[in-house]
Amino acid sequence: MSDSEKLIAGLRQAWRDEMASARNYRALAEREAIPARKSILIRLAEAEDKHAANWMTRLKELGADPGAYRESPKERARRWLLVQRGTEDAVMKLEQLEKDADALYDDLLKVCAEKDRAQIEAAQAEEVEHAHVLSEIGGSGVPIQRKLDRLLHREKWHVTGGGWIGQAIYGANDGLGAAFGVVSGVAGATNVNAKFVLLSGIATAIASALSMGSGAYLATKSECEVYNAEIERERREIEENPEEEIEEMELFYQLKGFSPEESKKMAAKLAEQPEHFLKTLAHEELGLSERAFPNPWRASISATLSTAAGAFIPVIPYFWLTGMEALVWSFVISTAAHFAVGAAKVFVTGRSWLKSGMEMTVVGLGEALITYGIGLLIAPAMR
């Protein structure tokens, strides 16, 4: 491939990436309740639009008009999943995408004409700045953060992530693993007696689903209760030492890019509204937000249904097959399901889908083989 062809291919990719990034930022901005963050996300979207327009113009000059931007179903699904993660988790992913864009521009600089160099370098510099802004939104600004850490004694609050999507994936993982193990063990112990396998498999599915659902409900409810307790603790701190709490708020505004003078005015203005000041400070200082906690009933229903669905998979062949044929088909569809559930974890963990899927498959098969072997060992005692 010639340098001109590499340039066109790279500019096409950059154009698509910038268009997708602009949509991601706007989708996050629509869900963002904090005005300062919302404004930053909108400005980032506008900057990406500008980059995309520049690359569109240059591609037309090169006779490679990309046409109208058409988002694929996969890209729409990724954006929807990104938004569900919440701003804090989403910006970590977007920060990595900005770093990927920086790498793409490095490649373009190797093949571009001299007339394109300045524009590409300017775009690259902005992508680096975007990554820096995103790191500040996520709370990793270094100099001011060190001062905050000393002031706060490194007090942190970690909300378990993933939302209901993560709950559903892990529910399916848990149900599938438990049922596959039970079904394999009972099949080995009963010489693949379909009636016994069905009974044990369905019982396992029901028990696992109810256990996961009730656990998700109680865990989420407990997080909300702890949130309320932390809010009350923060309220007492404001009452006992308002000057220090206002200073903390000033530092958080500086993390977002405001000058010390602007930050001081904004913190003082916010302090005039005690309840709003309390919730904003709790969000910035501890990462606490009412929106960060899923509804306990939604978490419970998601965990229950996903666990039941996962646990039901190994049982399916036994409804119409018997003997070794049923066992083989149970292994086949359960193995495929293990890979699918493992690959789906990428939406929560960000790992390689292939590696995650294979890891889940190996663990699931190992569990099934062990329980099947144990079943064979105890089979004589059951006759």
ChimeraX attribute file (.defattr): number of C-alpha atoms within 10 A of each C-alpha:
attribute: neighborCount
match mode: 1-to-1
recipient: residues
	/A:1	6
	/A:2	7
	/A:3	13
	/A:4	13
	/A:5	11
	/A:6	16
	/A:7	22
	/A:8	21
	/A:9	15
	/A:10	19
	/A:11	25
	/A:12	20
	/A:13	15
	/A:14	20
	/A:15	23
	/A:16	18
	/A:17	18
	/A:18	23
	/A:19	21
	/A:20	21
	/A:21	22
	/A:22	22
	/A:23	19
	/A:24	23
	/A:25	25
	/A:26	18
	/A:27	18
	/A:28	24
	/A:29	22
	/A:30	12
	/A:31	13
	/A:32	18
	/A:33	12
	/A:34	11
	/A:35	10
	/A:36	13
	/A:37	17
	/A:38	19
	/A:39	13
	/A:40	19
	/A:41	26
	/A:42	19
	/A:43	16
	/A:44	22
	/A:45	23
	/A:46	16
	/A:47	19
	/A:48	25
	/A:49	18
	/A:50	16
	/A:51	25
	/A:52	23
	/A:53	15
	/A:54	16
	/A:55	24
	/A:56	22
	/A:57	15
	/A:58	17
	/A:59	20
	/A:60	12
	/A:61	10
	/A:62	12
	/A:63	10
	/A:64	15
	/A:65	15
	/A:66	15
	/A:67	9
	/A:68	7
	/A:69	10
	/A:70	10
	/A:71	12
	/A:72	9
	/A:73	9
	/A:74	9
	/A:75	13
	/A:76	14
	/A:77	10
	/A:78	14
	/A:79	19
	/A:80	14
	/A:81	16
	/A:82	21
	/A:83	20
	/A:84	17
	/A:85	22
	/A:86	18
	/A:87	22
	/A:88	16
	/A:89	16
	/A:90	20
	/A:91	24
	/A:92	15
	/A:93	15
	/A:94	19
	/A:95	20
	/A:96	14
	/A:97	16
	/A:98	23
	/A:99	17
	/A:100	14
	/A:101	20
	/A:102	21
	/A:103	13
	/A:104	16
	/A:105	23
	/A:106	14
	/A:107	14
	/A:108	23
	/A:109	17
	/A:110	12
	/A:111	18
	/A:112	19
	/A:113	13
	/A:114	9
	/A:115	8
	/A:116	14
	/A:117	16
	/A:118	12
	/A:119	14
	/A:120	21
	/A:121	16
	/A:122	12
	/A:123	20
	/A:124	22
	/A:125	13
	/A:126	18
	/A:127	25
	/A:128	16
	/A:129	13
	/A:130	21
	/A:131	20
	/A:132	17
	/A:133	22
	/A:134	27
	/A:135	21
	/A:136	19
	/A:137	22
	/A:138	19
	/A:139	18
	/A:140	15
	/A:141	19
	/A:142	12
	/A:143	9
	/A:144	14
	/A:145	18
	/A:146	13
	/A:147	14
	/A:148	20
	/A:149	13
	/A:150	10
	/A:151	14
	/A:152	15
	/A:153	9
	/A:154	14
	/A:155	11
	/A:156	12
	/A:157	14
	/A:158	8
	/A:159	15
	/A:160	11
	/A:161	17
	/A:162	20
	/A:163	18
	/A:164	21
	/A:165	20
	/A:166	22
	/A:167	24
	/A:168	23
	/A:169	24
	/A:170	23
	/A:171	28
	/A:172	30
	/A:173	25
	/A:174	21
	/A:175	29
	/A:176	29
	/A:177	24
	/A:178	22
	/A:179	28
	/A:180	31
	/A:181	22
	/A:182	24
	/A:183	32
	/A:184	28
	/A:185	27
	/A:186	26
	/A:187	28
	/A:188	23
	/A:189	25
	/A:190	19
	/A:191	15
	/A:192	21
	/A:193	18
	/A:194	24
	/A:195	14
	/A:196	17
	/A:197	27
	/A:198	21
	/A:199	14
	/A:200	18
	/A:201	27
	/A:202	20
	/A:203	16
	/A:204	22
	/A:205	27
	/A:206	16
	/A:207	17
	/A:208	24
	/A:209	28
	/A:210	19
	/A:211	16
	/A:212	27
	/A:213	27
	/A:214	19
	/A:215	16
	/A:216	24
	/A:217	22
	/A:218	16
	/A:219	15
	/A:220	21
	/A:221	18
	/A:222	13
	/A:223	17
	/A:224	20
	/A:225	12
	/A:226	12
	/A:227	20
	/A:228	14
	/A:229	12
	/A:230	16
	/A:231	20
	/A:232	14
	/A:233	12
	/A:234	19
	/A:235	19
	/A:236	12
	/A:237	14
	/A:238	19
	/A:239	11
	/A:240	11
	/A:241	10
	/A:242	14
	/A:243	12
	/A:244	14
	/A:245	22
	/A:246	21
	/A:247	16
	/A:248	20
	/A:249	26
	/A:250	22
	/A:251	20
	/A:252	24
	/A:253	19
	/A:254	20
	/A:255	24
	/A:256	20
	/A:257	16
	/A:258	15
	/A:259	13
	/A:260	13
	/A:261	10
	/A:262	14
	/A:263	22
	/A:264	19
	/A:265	12
	/A:266	16
	/A:267	21
	/A:268	17
	/A:269	11
	/A:270	18
	/A:271	19
	/A:272	10
	/A:273	10
	/A:274	13
	/A:275	12
	/A:276	12
	/A:277	21
	/A:278	19
	/A:279	17
	/A:280	18
	/A:281	25
	/A:282	22
	/A:283	17
	/A:284	15
	/A:285	22
	/A:286	20
	/A:287	17
	/A:288	23
	/A:289	16
	/A:290	12
	/A:291	10
	/A:292	19
	/A:293	19
	/A:294	17
	/A:295	16
	/A:296	20
	/A:297	16
	/A:298	15
	/A:299	27
	/A:300	27
	/A:301	21
	/A:302	25
	/A:303	33
	/A:304	29
	/A:305	19
	/A:306	25
	/A:307	33
	/A:308	27
	/A:309	18
	/A:310	29
	/A:311	33
	/A:312	23
	/A:313	21
	/A:314	33
	/A:315	26
	/A:316	18
	/A:317	19
	/A:318	23
	/A:319	12
	/A:320	8
	/A:321	14
	/A:322	15
	/A:323	13
	/A:324	14
	/A:325	13
	/A:326	22
	/A:327	23
	/A:328	12
	/A:329	17
	/A:330	22
	/A:331	22
	/A:332	12
	/A:333	16
	/A:334	27
	/A:335	23
	/A:336	14
	/A:337	23
	/A:338	27
	/A:339	22
	/A:340	19
	/A:341	23
	/A:342	24
	/A:343	22
	/A:344	23
	/A:345	22
	/A:346	18
	/A:347	18
	/A:348	19
	/A:349	13
	/A:350	11
	/A:351	13
	/A:352	14
	/A:353	19
	/A:354	15
	/A:355	14
	/A:356	21
	/A:357	21
	/A:358	17
	/A:359	15
	/A:360	23
	/A:361	22
	/A:362	14
	/A:363	14
	/A:364	23
	/A:365	18
	/A:366	13
	/A:367	19
	/A:368	24
	/A:369	18
	/A:370	14
	/A:371	22
	/A:372	21
	/A:373	17
	/A:374	16
	/A:375	22
	/A:376	19
	/A:377	13
	/A:378	15
	/A:379	17
	/A:380	10
	/A:381	8
	/A:382	8
	/A:383	7
